Amino acid sequence: MKLLFIFFLVTVGLASLSFSQNVTVNNDLIFGAVFPGIPKTISKYTAGSAAEFYVSGTAGSEITIDFALPKYMNNGGLDMQMIFNETDCSIDTSATPDQSNPLFDNLDPWHTLTYRLGSNGLTIWLGSTVVPDVYQIQGNYSASIVITVAYTGN
């Protein structure tokens, strides 16, 4: 069986009114070894493999979070299908965020998420599934997730 290595790149976008904010990528979405014909899921709860973003800014301010999610990862001209389900995202606004038991769970990353920053900001986790073809060619596949965070003014 061929072994595929998967790396995921994350791109951050910021939109802001008159407030200061920052988005930090604490962890890329990492699939590691994947085998042809065998889908692999990384849960949003999987520390070290799930994508993790930290949003800092003015505590109590309302923000919107939008993702531009890829449907495929690629390696040159080769594609591998990706699936982001409507429950693949979670958020924690507490002072000590808990990836295994977040305050807001089973969120849909395909729709705008609106939350208030906690006293220590806000942490977002994102999981996904890759679906390699049975004849998937070995290589390092990657794609970009774009996250855009904006204050609402509320």
Phi and psi in degrees as a GROMACS rama.xvg file:
@    title "Ramachandran Plot"
@    xaxis  label "Phi"
@    yaxis  label "Psi"
@TYPE xy
-79.1882  148.243  LYS-2
-108.046  128.555  LEU-3
-108.34  139.124  LEU-4
-109.559  132.881  PHE-5
-122.089  128.965  ILE-6
-127.597  144.36  PHE-7
-120.921  130.412  PHE-8
-100.823  141.957  LEU-9
-119.784  132.082  VAL-10
-113.322  135.986  THR-11
-109.504  133.335  VAL-12
-119.077  139.998  GLY-13
-123.239  137.43  LEU-14
-127.634  141.25  ALA-15
-146.21  149.007  SER-16
-86.8869  -116.536  LEU-17
-105.388  15.0947  SER-18
-103.422  155.773  PHE-19
-91.362  134.822  SER-20
-149.012  161.83  GLN-21
-146.524  141.062  ASN-22
-117.255  126.89  VAL-23
-115.934  135.335  THR-24
-89.8306  107.881  VAL-25
-83.1043  -26.8886  ASN-26
-156.886  133.109  ASN-27
-76.2228  159.811  ASP-28
-77.5631  115.057  LEU-29
-121.66  120.265  ILE-30
-92.95  -22.5336  PHE-31
66.7666  -141.62  GLY-32
-74.3218  130.683  ALA-33
-129.847  140.956  VAL-34
-107.327  142.08  PHE-35
-53.8385  135.807  PRO-36
78.0339  -1.0838  GLY-37
-120.155  107.318  ILE-38
-59.8863  147.99  PRO-39
-131.373  129.094  LYS-40
-109.781  134.748  THR-41
-110.477  116.651  ILE-42
-74.7956  151.827  SER-43
-63.139  -16.27  LYS-44
-88.4288  -6.5452  TYR-45
-83.119  97.924  THR-46
-60.842  135.196  ALA-47
87.5703  -14.5888  GLY-48
-119.958  -37.5069  SER-49
-69.3817  149.075  ALA-50
-66.6802  139.004  ALA-51
-133.86  127.584  GLU-52
-122.328  142.048  PHE-53
-119.32  127.228  TYR-54
-112.379  121.497  VAL-55
-110.79  160.331  SER-56
164.302  -157.571  GLY-57
-75.7368  114.049  THR-58
-53.8109  137.315  ALA-59
86.3192  -11.3665  GLY-60
-76.3941  142.529  SER-61
-84.4203  135.658  GLU-62
-128.853  157.775  ILE-63
-110.894  147.901  THR-64
-127.287  123.787  ILE-65
-126.445  136.482  ASP-66
-109.343  142.238  PHE-67
-107.743  106.795  ALA-68
-103.563  136.715  LEU-69
-77.2108  153.207  PRO-70
-98.8739  -14.7287  LYS-71
-142.048  149.517  TYR-72
-101.337  155.139  MET-73
-139.479  160.787  ASN-74
-138.011  93.7066  ASN-75
67.6286  -120.605  GLY-76
-95.0714  6.76243  GLY-77
-97.3935  137.245  LEU-78
-115.186  152.035  ASP-79
-135.663  126.641  MET-80
-64.6593  142.005  GLN-81
-122.042  147.392  MET-82
-130.108  124.198  ILE-83
-111.396  114.924  PHE-84
-85.1227  165.397  ASN-85
-72.0885  1.72001  GLU-86
-122.816  15.4517  THR-87
-83.6019  7.40858  ASP-88
-126.717  147.098  CYS-89
-143.946  156.874  SER-90
-137.362  143.96  ILE-91
-134.415  126.065  ASP-92
-106.69  5.38675  THR-93
-74.4814  166.346  SER-94
-66.54  -26.0406  ALA-95
-126.945  84.534  THR-96
-60.2933  141.355  PRO-97
-122.663  106.148  ASP-98
-61.9427  -32.1806  GLN-99
-79.8619  -16.3116  SER-100
-149.35  66.64  ASN-101
-70.8784  155.786  PRO-102
-62.5564  -39.0796  LEU-103
-122.114  116.273  PHE-104
-123.329  163.032  ASP-105
56.1767  49.0963  ASN-106
-92.2306  151.961  LEU-107
-92.4688  108.778  ASP-108
-72.3246  -5.98745  PRO-109
-84.0951  -9.82044  TRP-110
-120.734  156.25  HIS-111
-61.1523  132.007  THR-112
-106.024  134.232  LEU-113
-124.217  119.696  THR-114
-144.854  167.318  TYR-115
-102.894  141.154  ARG-116
-68.1106  135.403  LEU-117
-80.7092  -178.936  GLY-118
-61.9454  -23.9672  SER-119
-116.565  28.5211  ASN-120
85.2704  -144.185  GLY-121
-153.998  137.197  LEU-122
-116.548  136.864  THR-123
-121.039  136.97  ILE-124
-122.017  144.575  TRP-125
-139.601  129.562  LEU-126
-113.854  177.756  GLY-127
-169.034  174.084  SER-128
-128.751  137.374  THR-129
-107.047  144.862  VAL-130
-125.284  87.0301  VAL-131
-72.3988  142.559  PRO-132
-67.3311  155.773  ASP-133
-61.7655  -23.8541  VAL-134
-109.574  25.0716  TYR-135
-58.6753  132.773  GLN-136
-78.9379  139.012  ILE-137
-62.8183  144.211  GLN-138
162.271  -179.377  GLY-139
-97.2703  110.566  ASN-140
-98.8314  145.539  TYR-141
-150.767  164.539  SER-142
-158.268  171.748  ALA-143
-117.087  137.036  SER-144
-103.093  130.912  ILE-145
-109.958  124.501  VAL-146
-114.495  129.897  ILE-147
-118.833  125.208  THR-148
-118.973  133.114  VAL-149
-141.736  142.184  ALA-150
-71.9329  143.166  TYR-151
-90.9203  -19.1581  THR-152
92.9404  -2.86994  GLY-153
